Amino acid sequence: MIKISIGHKIFIGFFVLILLSSSFLFITLPTLTEINVLSSSVVPLSKEMGALQRYTEKAKDLESKLELYLTVRTEEAKEDVLESTKNLNQEVALIKRGENLPRLAEISDISLELTGATYSLLGLVDKLDSTYKINLQIIAVNKLFDKFQNAQETLQRERLASLQKNLKRQEEIITAILDRFFKIEISIVVFGLLASFFLTKFITKNLSKLRKATGQIAAGNFQSRIDISAKDEIGQLAASFNSMAEDLEKTTVSKEYVDNIIASIVETLIVIEPNLKINIVNNAACKLLGYKREELIGEHFKKIFSLKDSILSQEEFLDRLSQGRLINFETYYRRKNTKEIPVLLSVSAMINESGDISYIICVARDITERKIAEEKIKEIAEMKSKLTSMVSHELRTPMAAIKTGISIVLDGLAGQINEEQEDILDTARRNVDRLARLINDVLDFQKLEAGKMDFRMVDNNINEVISECHKAMISLAKKKDLKFELELSEELSDLKFDRDKIMQVLSNLVNNAIKFTDKGSITISSKQLPEGVLVSVIDTGHGINDEEKERVFSSFEQLRRPAGGKEAGSGLGLAISREIIQKHKGRIWVESKLNHGSTFYFILPLR
């Protein structure tokens, strides 16, 4: 088909009417030139939108691969992240090297920042760095994803605005051409209907199509196409706008696309309106709750939740929910069959440009298995506590009988015994005493853990308790030729504490100090501090290494035995001491250096 321009068509049509055709051509040609300029501006705009689309697809691919890797932490997922990062970097290099698109410079810079931050995050995870640093880097990466999305949306809005402005100007030009044409057509009708017919056929038909289609595209209908097969300027312009509409349709996220993403999310997702009416539910939510989607849309959110065992009332819960202020809140979803399912609910608000809440996004995870596991752990703990208590109590009776029998024989009440028999019975009595102490420690620890041990909090003098402990333990220290000294401050505040329990703590600390000190001294001191009274038990013994200090107050943990050490403890003395001090709202700790002695501190707070 021969390509004939609009100018030629008008010239041929007006050749019959020389004066009118000359005047029309004079008026129309400048406007047609502007149409050509507008047409030529569409092409780079189309390229720019295409490049932006490629950036967006690669960034979204990186975001999804990184989210999967942070969830599963597998090498395969990591390789996918690295591949996506490489693809995004290649796209940046391609755009900067090959295409002159200056408006994409900001997107390119953000993309480079994003890939750099991703590599840093992978490095932290590979090095098994601290959770804090990894979480900080995850936040930085997420901020860059948000920054990228904001820049992409801003550029897309700007390009769309340029297009709409272009289209509006095109529509104005076309309208102006038509207006001028129809004015001159009146004159043409006077001189000849035939010329009017051909001009209308060649020009008006395509211009009307162009104006209608461009108006639809400007209104946001990117599926609209301009059906003009002519090879003239209008045909070229129509082809350019059709190409632009295709690019916009690809780069503009459709509602169907968003709905498909929401429907495919594994965790339950429910979008509600500010009035707490359900607006969107995904497939996972429908499956968990047993409802069809149409049974939930438009219903109030309270239809599907229960506040079983919650610290919030229904009014408080709904108020916080309506403000998007619930983060990781444990609650219950109510299924269609009324069965309640425990979930971990996270809520965030979608804010519009005016600062108001448009929608509230609720993401919930089914924690039924976790709850079952917690119940089983609780049952096991209760069983352990009951078993420990029962065994310890049952052992006390035969232990008392054994101890009494050994004492009777040792005292000679059952007949005379020789020296060898006395040594054997004395060893047996020491072991029975040790077993009795172990049973008492287990029972005390079990009572403390269960919160069943009574505390008599009355006014007491801590120096008197320290002196009493010194008097009771000094003979044991002398057996090892150890100095046992007191350094007590006379100006101490009055304290409320359980005398027997604090005596037990001091006895445990001093007994350990004597056990682990071969030479030197043991000192108990008291000192007034602003927050309370500080008591210290200082020894010059073997000391504690850093590893043992981490677990010295743990239950059933025994310190490293010194060379030649005979009697092992229950491993509960320090754990019981810690519980007793904590029940007094105080704190206990140790400072030590291997082979340089240890100092155990505890503070009893003021009344």
MISE-173124 format. One record per residue (C-alpha): residue in three letters; x, y, z. Coordinates in nm, 3 decimals. Each point is the difference from the previous one (the first is absolute). Layout:
BEGIN
code, east, north, up
ALA, X, Y, Z
...
***
This chain:
BEGIN
code, east, north, up
MET, 0.000, 0.000, 0.000
ILE, 0.132, 0.342, -0.098
LYS, 0.073, 0.223, 0.302
ILE, -0.185, 0.331, -0.040
SER, 0.039, 0.266, 0.264
ILE, -0.289, 0.197, 0.143
GLY, 0.137, 0.314, -0.165
HIS, -0.013, -0.166, -0.342
LYS, -0.351, -0.124, 0.054
ILE, -0.115, 0.349, 0.096
PHE, 0.186, 0.152, -0.294
ILE, -0.165, -0.240, -0.246
GLY, -0.343, 0.060, 0.152
PHE, 0.041, 0.374, -0.011
PHE, 0.150, 0.009, -0.344
VAL, -0.350, 0.035, -0.134
LEU, -0.065, 0.289, 0.234
ILE, 0.337, 0.180, -0.011
LEU, -0.080, 0.290, 0.226
LEU, -0.165, -0.202, 0.274
SER, 0.254, -0.283, -0.011
SER, 0.288, 0.250, 0.025
SER, -0.153, 0.167, 0.302
PHE, -0.073, -0.334, 0.171
LEU, 0.352, -0.129, -0.068
PHE, 0.148, 0.323, 0.138
ILE, -0.201, -0.034, 0.320
THR, 0.048, -0.377, 0.047
LEU, 0.364, -0.071, -0.083
PRO, 0.150, 0.156, 0.319
THR, -0.236, -0.204, 0.211
LEU, 0.089, -0.320, -0.186
THR, 0.367, 0.076, 0.060
GLU, -0.072, 0.012, 0.373
ILE, -0.171, -0.338, -0.030
ASN, 0.319, -0.141, -0.156
VAL, 0.206, 0.147, 0.285
LEU, -0.233, -0.157, 0.256
SER, 0.020, -0.330, -0.184
SER, 0.380, 0.002, 0.005
SER, 0.000, 0.070, 0.376
VAL, -0.198, -0.317, 0.067
VAL, 0.281, -0.233, -0.112
PRO, 0.262, 0.090, 0.268
LEU, -0.276, 0.007, 0.259
SER, -0.095, -0.354, -0.104
LYS, 0.364, -0.114, 0.030
GLU, 0.027, 0.156, 0.344
MET, -0.313, -0.177, 0.123
GLY, 0.127, -0.329, -0.143
ALA, 0.331, 0.037, 0.184
LEU, -0.187, 0.090, 0.319
GLN, -0.210, -0.316, -0.040
ARG, 0.314, -0.214, -0.025
TYR, 0.146, 0.164, 0.309
THR, -0.323, -0.061, 0.195
GLU, -0.024, -0.367, -0.102
LYS, 0.361, -0.072, 0.101
ALA, -0.038, 0.189, 0.331
LYS, -0.319, -0.192, 0.082
ASP, 0.172, -0.326, -0.090
LEU, 0.292, 0.088, 0.233
GLU, -0.242, 0.093, 0.280
SER, -0.191, -0.330, -0.024
LYS, 0.322, -0.209, -0.022
LEU, 0.153, 0.184, 0.299
GLU, -0.318, -0.047, 0.206
LEU, 0.007, -0.374, -0.078
TYR, 0.369, -0.024, 0.092
LEU, -0.049, 0.176, 0.335
THR, -0.281, -0.249, 0.073
VAL, 0.169, -0.330, -0.101
ARG, 0.374, 0.096, 0.011
THR, 0.104, -0.262, -0.257
GLU, 0.289, 0.016, -0.246
GLU, -0.240, -0.038, -0.292
ALA, -0.202, 0.298, 0.118
LYS, 0.323, 0.197, 0.048
GLU, 0.110, -0.079, -0.358
ASP, -0.337, 0.126, -0.123
VAL, 0.054, 0.326, 0.189
LEU, 0.349, 0.040, -0.147
GLU, -0.133, -0.069, -0.350
SER, -0.277, 0.260, 0.042
THR, 0.253, 0.253, 0.135
LYS, 0.228, -0.064, -0.296
ASN, -0.291, 0.046, -0.245
LEU, -0.091, 0.334, 0.157
ASN, 0.362, 0.121, -0.019
GLN, 0.019, -0.107, -0.365
GLU, -0.315, 0.197, -0.074
VAL, 0.156, 0.310, 0.161
ALA, 0.315, -0.042, -0.207
LEU, -0.204, -0.056, -0.317
ILE, -0.209, 0.315, 0.050
LYS, 0.298, 0.219, 0.091
ARG, 0.210, -0.130, -0.290
GLY, -0.252, -0.036, -0.282
GLU, -0.301, 0.226, 0.036
ASN, -0.008, 0.374, 0.060
LEU, -0.273, 0.013, 0.265
PRO, 0.105, 0.261, 0.259
ARG, -0.328, -0.023, 0.194
LEU, 0.094, -0.355, 0.100
ALA, 0.323, 0.112, 0.170
GLU, -0.165, 0.011, 0.346
ILE, -0.149, -0.348, -0.047
SER, 0.342, -0.130, -0.109
ASP, 0.172, 0.147, 0.307
ILE, -0.261, -0.147, 0.235
SER, 0.035, -0.337, -0.174
LEU, 0.377, 0.004, 0.061
GLU, -0.056, 0.091, 0.365
LEU, -0.253, -0.283, 0.028
THR, 0.229, -0.263, -0.147
GLY, 0.288, 0.118, 0.219
ALA, -0.217, -0.021, 0.313
THR, -0.117, -0.349, -0.106
TYR, 0.359, -0.122, -0.034
SER, 0.075, 0.144, 0.347
LEU, -0.302, -0.180, 0.148
LEU, 0.108, -0.332, -0.156
GLY, 0.346, 0.054, 0.144
LEU, -0.137, 0.056, 0.351
VAL, -0.214, -0.314, -0.021
ASP, 0.294, -0.207, -0.135
LYS, 0.221, 0.117, 0.290
LEU, -0.278, -0.088, 0.245
ASP, 0.026, 0.354, 0.132
SER, -0.222, 0.124, 0.284
THR, -0.376, -0.001, -0.050
TYR, 0.001, 0.371, 0.080
LYS, 0.239, 0.086, -0.289
ILE, -0.185, -0.231, -0.239
ASN, -0.336, 0.159, 0.092
LEU, 0.150, 0.349, -0.046
GLN, 0.122, -0.098, -0.348
ILE, -0.341, -0.154, -0.083
ILE, -0.164, 0.330, 0.098
ALA, 0.250, 0.189, -0.220
VAL, -0.076, -0.229, -0.297
ASN, -0.376, 0.039, 0.055
LYS, 0.040, 0.378, 0.009
LEU, 0.184, -0.013, -0.333
PHE, -0.278, -0.214, -0.148
ASP, -0.249, 0.263, 0.122
LYS, 0.222, 0.278, -0.137
PHE, 0.020, -0.181, -0.335
GLN, -0.377, -0.048, -0.012
ASN, -0.064, 0.365, 0.089
ALA, 0.241, 0.122, -0.269
GLN, -0.153, -0.241, -0.254
GLU, -0.353, 0.112, 0.084
THR, 0.104, 0.367, -0.010
LEU, 0.165, -0.038, -0.341
GLN, -0.297, -0.197, -0.130
ARG, -0.240, 0.270, 0.121
GLU, 0.216, 0.268, -0.164
ARG, 0.014, -0.191, -0.329
LEU, -0.373, -0.067, 0.017
ALA, -0.060, 0.369, 0.066
SER, 0.218, 0.085, -0.301
LEU, -0.195, -0.244, -0.210
GLN, -0.333, 0.136, 0.116
LYS, 0.121, 0.354, -0.067
ASN, 0.119, -0.113, -0.342
LEU, -0.330, -0.168, -0.068
LYS, -0.196, 0.300, 0.121
ARG, 0.199, 0.227, -0.229
GLN, -0.049, -0.245, -0.285
GLU, -0.373, -0.001, 0.066
GLU, 0.001, 0.381, 0.003
ILE, 0.191, 0.005, -0.328
ILE, -0.233, -0.250, -0.160
THR, -0.303, 0.187, 0.132
ALA, 0.145, 0.323, -0.138
ILE, 0.061, -0.164, -0.338
LEU, -0.354, -0.130, -0.006
ASP, -0.138, 0.338, 0.101
ARG, 0.193, 0.174, -0.272
PHE, -0.084, -0.269, -0.246
PHE, -0.372, 0.020, 0.064
LYS, 0.007, 0.379, -0.028
ILE, 0.167, -0.024, -0.340
GLU, -0.223, -0.290, -0.095
ILE, -0.301, 0.229, 0.009
SER, 0.166, 0.207, -0.267
ILE, 0.096, -0.313, -0.192
VAL, -0.361, -0.125, 0.000
VAL, -0.099, 0.322, -0.176
PHE, 0.250, -0.066, -0.278
GLY, -0.026, -0.376, -0.018
LEU, -0.135, -0.297, 0.191
LEU, 0.238, -0.234, -0.172
ALA, 0.316, 0.157, 0.150
SER, -0.164, 0.001, 0.342
PHE, -0.082, -0.368, -0.028
PHE, 0.358, -0.107, -0.084
LEU, 0.159, 0.225, 0.263
THR, -0.234, -0.139, 0.264
LYS, 0.076, -0.354, -0.107
PHE, 0.380, 0.042, -0.001
ILE, 0.042, 0.216, 0.307
THR, -0.302, 0.009, 0.229
LYS, -0.033, -0.375, 0.040
ASN, 0.355, -0.059, 0.128
LEU, 0.007, 0.318, 0.207
SER, -0.321, -0.100, 0.176
LYS, 0.143, -0.343, 0.078
LEU, 0.319, 0.157, 0.125
ARG, -0.179, 0.249, 0.224
LYS, -0.230, -0.267, 0.149
ALA, 0.280, -0.250, 0.067
THR, 0.242, 0.255, 0.142
GLY, -0.274, 0.129, 0.228
GLN, -0.051, -0.353, 0.135
ILE, 0.373, -0.050, 0.055
ALA, 0.028, 0.335, 0.177
ALA, -0.286, -0.108, 0.229
GLY, 0.201, -0.306, 0.105
ASN, -0.142, -0.269, -0.230
PHE, 0.335, -0.143, -0.114
GLN, -0.170, -0.291, -0.179
SER, -0.142, 0.239, -0.257
ARG, 0.162, -0.009, -0.347
ILE, -0.014, 0.242, -0.298
ASP, -0.121, -0.192, -0.306
ILE, 0.156, 0.202, -0.285
SER, 0.182, -0.183, -0.280
ALA, 0.094, 0.313, -0.197
LYS, 0.369, 0.058, -0.074
ASP, -0.014, 0.376, 0.044
GLU, 0.096, 0.212, 0.300
ILE, -0.321, -0.082, 0.187
GLY, 0.062, -0.370, -0.060
GLN, 0.354, 0.035, 0.137
LEU, -0.129, 0.187, 0.303
ALA, -0.265, -0.269, 0.056
ALA, 0.269, -0.271, -0.013
SER, 0.214, 0.190, 0.255
PHE, -0.292, 0.040, 0.238
ASN, -0.091, -0.368, -0.038
SER, 0.359, -0.090, 0.094
MET, -0.012, 0.234, 0.301
ALA, -0.333, -0.149, 0.114
GLU, 0.152, -0.350, -0.011
ASP, 0.299, 0.111, 0.209
LEU, -0.227, 0.170, 0.254
GLU, -0.222, -0.305, 0.022
LYS, 0.307, -0.211, 0.082
THR, 0.156, 0.242, 0.250
THR, -0.324, 0.094, 0.179
VAL, -0.093, -0.260, 0.261
SER, -0.357, -0.114, -0.058
LYS, -0.250, -0.087, 0.272
GLU, -0.012, -0.357, -0.130
TYR, 0.379, -0.027, 0.039
VAL, -0.014, 0.127, 0.360
ASP, -0.292, -0.232, 0.083
ASN, 0.198, -0.298, -0.131
ILE, 0.297, 0.092, 0.221
ILE, -0.223, 0.033, 0.308
ALA, -0.176, -0.328, -0.075
SER, 0.330, -0.189, -0.028
ILE, 0.147, 0.114, 0.335
VAL, 0.052, -0.302, 0.227
GLU, -0.088, 0.176, 0.326
THR, -0.352, 0.124, 0.064
LEU, -0.049, 0.357, -0.121
ILE, -0.312, 0.203, 0.067
VAL, -0.046, 0.361, -0.111
ILE, -0.262, 0.195, 0.191
GLU, -0.141, 0.348, -0.033
PRO, 0.025, 0.266, 0.275
ASN, -0.354, -0.097, 0.108
LEU, 0.136, -0.355, 0.058
LYS, -0.197, -0.150, -0.290
ILE, 0.191, -0.271, -0.187
ASN, 0.104, 0.113, -0.347
ILE, 0.243, -0.269, -0.124
VAL, 0.085, -0.355, 0.116
ASN, 0.253, -0.231, -0.159
ASN, -0.027, -0.375, -0.065
ALA, 0.200, -0.092, 0.311
ALA, -0.243, 0.193, 0.224
CYS, -0.304, -0.164, -0.162
LYS, 0.156, -0.345, 0.042
LEU, 0.093, 0.058, 0.366
LEU, -0.338, 0.148, 0.094
GLY, -0.214, -0.236, -0.207
TYR, -0.188, 0.281, -0.177
LYS, -0.047, 0.082, -0.365
ARG, 0.130, 0.341, -0.102
GLU, -0.347, 0.143, -0.064
GLU, -0.111, -0.105, 0.351
LEU, 0.261, 0.234, 0.156
ILE, 0.011, 0.303, -0.231
GLY, -0.193, 0.287, 0.160
GLU, -0.029, -0.174, 0.341
HIS, 0.124, 0.158, 0.322
PHE, 0.344, -0.123, 0.111
LYS, -0.134, -0.118, 0.337
LYS, -0.178, -0.282, -0.184
ILE, 0.329, -0.191, -0.033
PHE, 0.196, 0.078, 0.317
SER, -0.020, -0.094, 0.365
LEU, 0.175, 0.160, 0.297
LYS, 0.044, -0.322, 0.195
ASP, 0.260, 0.043, 0.280
SER, 0.072, 0.355, -0.126
ILE, 0.111, 0.287, 0.223
LEU, -0.205, 0.237, -0.220
SER, -0.374, 0.047, 0.003
GLN, -0.187, -0.020, -0.327
GLU, -0.038, 0.381, -0.005
GLU, 0.373, 0.054, 0.061
PHE, 0.090, -0.257, -0.266
LEU, -0.229, 0.157, -0.262
ASP, 0.124, 0.349, 0.088
ARG, 0.366, -0.097, -0.047
LEU, -0.086, -0.196, -0.311
SER, -0.177, 0.299, -0.155
GLN, 0.317, 0.206, 0.058
GLY, 0.233, -0.268, -0.140
ARG, 0.182, -0.025, 0.335
LEU, 0.016, -0.378, 0.052
ILE, 0.339, -0.159, -0.066
ASN, 0.059, -0.372, 0.068
PHE, -0.308, -0.034, 0.218
GLU, -0.109, -0.352, 0.097
THR, -0.371, -0.052, -0.042
TYR, -0.242, -0.258, -0.140
TYR, -0.178, -0.030, -0.333
ARG, -0.347, -0.155, 0.014
ARG, -0.070, -0.248, -0.281
LYS, -0.336, -0.040, -0.166
ASN, -0.056, -0.311, 0.215
THR, 0.068, 0.221, 0.312
LYS, 0.333, -0.174, 0.070
GLU, 0.259, 0.251, 0.124
ILE, 0.349, 0.003, -0.153
PRO, 0.293, 0.176, 0.173
VAL, 0.178, 0.245, -0.231
LEU, 0.277, 0.258, 0.019
LEU, -0.161, 0.314, -0.145
SER, 0.194, 0.292, -0.151
VAL, -0.185, 0.316, -0.100
SER, 0.116, 0.299, -0.203
ALA, -0.184, 0.301, -0.138
MET, 0.002, 0.118, -0.361
ILE, 0.010, 0.381, 0.012
ASN, -0.127, 0.215, -0.286
GLU, 0.143, 0.332, -0.118
SER, -0.213, 0.199, 0.247
GLY, 0.137, -0.200, 0.294
ASP, -0.318, -0.201, 0.061
ILE, -0.023, -0.380, 0.018
SER, -0.123, -0.147, -0.328
TYR, 0.027, -0.366, 0.089
ILE, 0.125, -0.219, 0.285
ILE, 0.215, -0.299, -0.095
CYS, -0.028, -0.302, 0.230
VAL, 0.248, -0.286, -0.043
ALA, -0.040, -0.300, 0.230
ARG, 0.199, -0.319, 0.049
ASP, -0.155, -0.319, 0.137
ILE, 0.187, -0.085, 0.323
THR, -0.203, -0.309, 0.094
GLU, 0.306, -0.228, -0.007
ARG, 0.197, 0.244, 0.214
LYS, -0.280, 0.015, 0.257
ILE, -0.018, -0.381, 0.011
ALA, 0.376, -0.016, 0.052
GLU, -0.019, 0.259, 0.280
GLU, -0.272, -0.199, 0.173
LYS, 0.207, -0.316, -0.025
ILE, 0.305, 0.179, 0.141
LYS, -0.216, 0.133, 0.285
GLU, -0.134, -0.349, 0.072
ILE, 0.352, -0.147, -0.001
ALA, 0.120, 0.273, 0.237
GLU, -0.289, -0.069, 0.237
MET, 0.066, -0.373, -0.016
LYS, 0.370, 0.060, 0.070
SER, -0.086, 0.223, 0.296
LYS, -0.245, -0.253, 0.143
LEU, 0.243, -0.288, -0.051
THR, 0.286, 0.192, 0.162
SER, -0.216, 0.097, 0.295
MET, -0.138, -0.353, 0.045
VAL, 0.338, -0.174, -0.024
SER, 0.166, 0.251, 0.234
HIS, -0.276, -0.029, 0.261
GLU, -0.006, -0.379, -0.024
LEU, 0.378, -0.013, 0.048
ARG, -0.008, 0.210, 0.314
THR, -0.169, -0.269, 0.216
PRO, 0.244, -0.287, -0.073
MET, 0.289, 0.245, 0.012
ALA, -0.099, 0.105, 0.351
ALA, -0.022, -0.364, 0.108
ILE, 0.340, -0.082, -0.151
LYS, 0.159, 0.304, 0.162
THR, -0.151, -0.087, 0.340
GLY, 0.115, -0.364, -0.027
ILE, 0.356, 0.098, -0.087
SER, 0.010, 0.250, 0.289
ILE, -0.123, -0.268, 0.246
VAL, 0.272, -0.243, -0.110
LEU, 0.269, 0.270, 0.004
ASP, -0.100, 0.110, 0.351
GLY, 0.044, -0.361, 0.122
LEU, -0.365, -0.042, 0.098
ALA, -0.024, -0.320, -0.205
GLY, 0.325, -0.147, 0.130
GLN, 0.369, 0.067, -0.010
ILE, 0.159, 0.056, -0.346
ASN, 0.363, -0.006, -0.104
GLU, 0.195, 0.285, -0.160
GLU, -0.034, -0.134, -0.358
GLN, -0.379, -0.032, 0.042
GLU, -0.016, 0.354, 0.140
ASP, 0.185, 0.138, -0.306
ILE, -0.237, -0.178, -0.237
LEU, -0.309, 0.122, 0.187
ASP, 0.139, 0.355, 0.020
THR, 0.048, 0.002, -0.380
ALA, -0.355, -0.128, -0.041
ARG, -0.136, 0.272, 0.231
ARG, 0.182, 0.275, -0.196
ASN, -0.145, -0.130, -0.327
VAL, -0.347, -0.023, 0.157
ASP, 0.035, 0.362, 0.115
ARG, 0.113, 0.099, -0.349
LEU, -0.299, -0.180, -0.155
ALA, -0.232, 0.174, 0.247
ARG, 0.143, 0.338, -0.099
LEU, -0.048, -0.090, -0.369
ILE, -0.365, -0.095, 0.065
ASN, -0.056, 0.325, 0.190
ASP, 0.161, 0.201, -0.282
VAL, -0.220, -0.169, -0.262
LEU, -0.314, 0.065, 0.206
ASP, 0.096, 0.362, 0.063
PHE, 0.075, 0.061, -0.367
GLN, -0.327, -0.167, -0.104
LYS, -0.195, 0.219, 0.244
LEU, 0.176, 0.315, -0.120
GLU, -0.069, -0.081, -0.368
ALA, -0.365, -0.078, 0.077
GLY, -0.035, 0.316, 0.211
LYS, -0.111, -0.205, 0.301
MET, 0.273, 0.099, 0.243
ASP, -0.113, 0.245, 0.267
PHE, 0.210, 0.306, 0.084
ARG, -0.024, 0.175, 0.338
MET, 0.099, 0.355, -0.091
VAL, 0.062, 0.176, 0.331
ASP, 0.248, 0.258, 0.132
ASN, 0.344, -0.158, 0.046
ASN, 0.360, 0.104, 0.050
ILE, 0.214, -0.139, -0.282
ASN, 0.321, 0.032, 0.207
GLU, -0.150, -0.228, 0.267
VAL, -0.078, -0.264, -0.262
ILE, 0.354, 0.028, -0.142
SER, 0.150, -0.037, 0.349
GLU, -0.218, -0.305, 0.066
CYS, 0.118, -0.160, -0.325
HIS, 0.362, 0.081, 0.091
LYS, -0.043, -0.170, 0.337
ALA, -0.157, -0.310, -0.154
MET, 0.259, -0.041, -0.280
ILE, 0.325, 0.104, 0.171
SER, 0.081, -0.352, 0.120
LEU, -0.025, -0.129, -0.357
ALA, 0.242, 0.272, -0.116
LYS, 0.247, -0.079, 0.278
LYS, 0.015, -0.364, -0.110
LYS, 0.164, 0.127, -0.324
ASP, 0.213, 0.261, 0.184
LEU, -0.186, 0.285, -0.171
LYS, -0.046, 0.348, 0.145
PHE, -0.370, 0.085, 0.033
GLU, -0.050, 0.375, 0.044
LEU, -0.284, 0.254, 0.013
GLU, 0.000, 0.358, -0.134
LEU, -0.337, 0.139, 0.100
SER, -0.119, 0.356, -0.037
GLU, -0.175, 0.135, 0.307
GLU, -0.215, 0.254, -0.187
LEU, -0.249, -0.215, -0.186
SER, -0.364, 0.070, -0.084
ASP, -0.276, -0.208, 0.152
LEU, -0.103, -0.287, -0.224
LYS, -0.296, -0.233, -0.030
PHE, 0.102, -0.355, -0.089
ASP, -0.052, -0.364, 0.093
ARG, 0.275, -0.074, 0.252
ASP, 0.013, -0.376, -0.058
LYS, 0.008, 0.032, -0.379
ILE, 0.282, 0.258, 0.001
MET, 0.185, -0.222, 0.249
GLN, -0.036, -0.283, -0.251
VAL, 0.145, 0.221, -0.277
LEU, 0.299, 0.101, 0.217
SER, 0.060, -0.362, 0.103
ASN, 0.000, -0.112, -0.364
LEU, 0.245, 0.273, -0.103
VAL, 0.236, -0.052, 0.297
ASN, -0.012, -0.380, -0.035
ASN, 0.099, 0.030, -0.369
ALA, 0.277, 0.247, 0.089
ILE, 0.147, -0.243, 0.258
LYS, -0.037, -0.295, -0.237
PHE, 0.187, 0.173, -0.284
THR, 0.271, 0.174, 0.208
ASP, 0.310, -0.196, 0.105
LYS, 0.191, 0.286, 0.161
GLY, -0.047, 0.365, 0.081
SER, -0.316, 0.155, 0.137
ILE, -0.375, 0.046, -0.029
THR, -0.160, 0.336, 0.076
ILE, -0.366, 0.102, 0.037
SER, -0.068, 0.374, -0.031
SER, -0.303, 0.226, 0.007
LYS, -0.027, 0.346, -0.151
GLN, -0.271, 0.264, -0.042
LEU, -0.093, 0.095, -0.359
PRO, -0.265, 0.247, -0.121
GLU, -0.223, -0.284, -0.122
GLY, 0.052, -0.232, 0.300
VAL, 0.255, -0.199, 0.199
LEU, 0.279, -0.181, -0.184
VAL, 0.128, -0.327, 0.152
SER, 0.321, -0.157, -0.134
VAL, 0.160, -0.342, 0.058
ILE, 0.366, 0.022, -0.109
ASP, 0.240, -0.294, -0.023
THR, 0.357, -0.058, -0.122
GLY, -0.080, -0.337, -0.154
HIS, 0.018, -0.158, -0.343
GLY, -0.223, 0.253, -0.171
ILE, -0.247, -0.056, -0.285
ASN, 0.073, 0.012, -0.372
ASP, -0.214, 0.206, -0.238
GLU, -0.189, -0.302, -0.132
GLU, -0.110, -0.110, 0.349
LYS, -0.100, 0.354, 0.096
GLU, -0.263, -0.012, -0.277
ARG, -0.178, -0.292, 0.168
VAL, 0.107, 0.015, 0.363
PHE, -0.354, 0.084, 0.124
SER, -0.171, -0.263, -0.220
SER, -0.173, -0.294, 0.163
PHE, 0.191, -0.330, 0.032
GLU, 0.323, 0.168, -0.115
GLN, 0.312, -0.081, 0.200
LEU, 0.321, 0.201, -0.005
ARG, 0.326, -0.155, -0.115
ARG, 0.128, -0.211, 0.290
PRO, 0.341, 0.094, 0.143
ALA, 0.272, -0.262, -0.007
GLY, -0.054, -0.240, 0.290
GLY, -0.357, 0.123, 0.064
LYS, -0.208, -0.265, 0.176
GLU, -0.363, 0.094, 0.044
ALA, -0.212, 0.115, -0.294
GLY, -0.307, 0.212, 0.053
SER, -0.351, -0.023, -0.144
GLY, 0.058, 0.275, -0.253
LEU, -0.301, 0.185, 0.143
GLY, 0.152, 0.220, 0.271
LEU, 0.072, 0.304, -0.217
ALA, -0.322, -0.044, -0.200
ILE, -0.199, 0.000, 0.326
SER, 0.196, 0.306, 0.121
ARG, -0.083, 0.187, -0.321
GLU, -0.373, -0.083, 0.033
ILE, -0.004, 0.114, 0.364
ILE, 0.170, 0.332, -0.079
GLN, -0.231, 0.061, -0.296
LYS, -0.302, -0.068, 0.224
HIS, 0.135, 0.282, 0.219
LYS, 0.007, 0.219, -0.318
GLY, 0.378, 0.013, 0.022
ARG, 0.273, -0.127, -0.230
ILE, 0.298, -0.235, 0.034
TRP, 0.313, -0.033, -0.215
VAL, 0.362, -0.114, 0.002
GLU, 0.333, 0.151, -0.097
SER, 0.292, -0.237, -0.032
LYS, 0.329, -0.072, -0.175
LEU, 0.140, -0.349, -0.030
ASN, 0.263, -0.073, 0.271
HIS, -0.059, 0.342, 0.159
GLY, -0.307, -0.062, 0.214
SER, -0.367, 0.094, -0.030
THR, -0.238, 0.256, 0.144
PHE, -0.374, -0.070, 0.021
TYR, -0.221, 0.306, 0.047
PHE, -0.367, 0.045, 0.079
ILE, -0.204, 0.313, 0.067
LEU, -0.305, 0.016, 0.225
PRO, -0.208, 0.304, -0.100
LEU, -0.124, 0.264, 0.241
ARG, -0.352, -0.029, 0.135
***
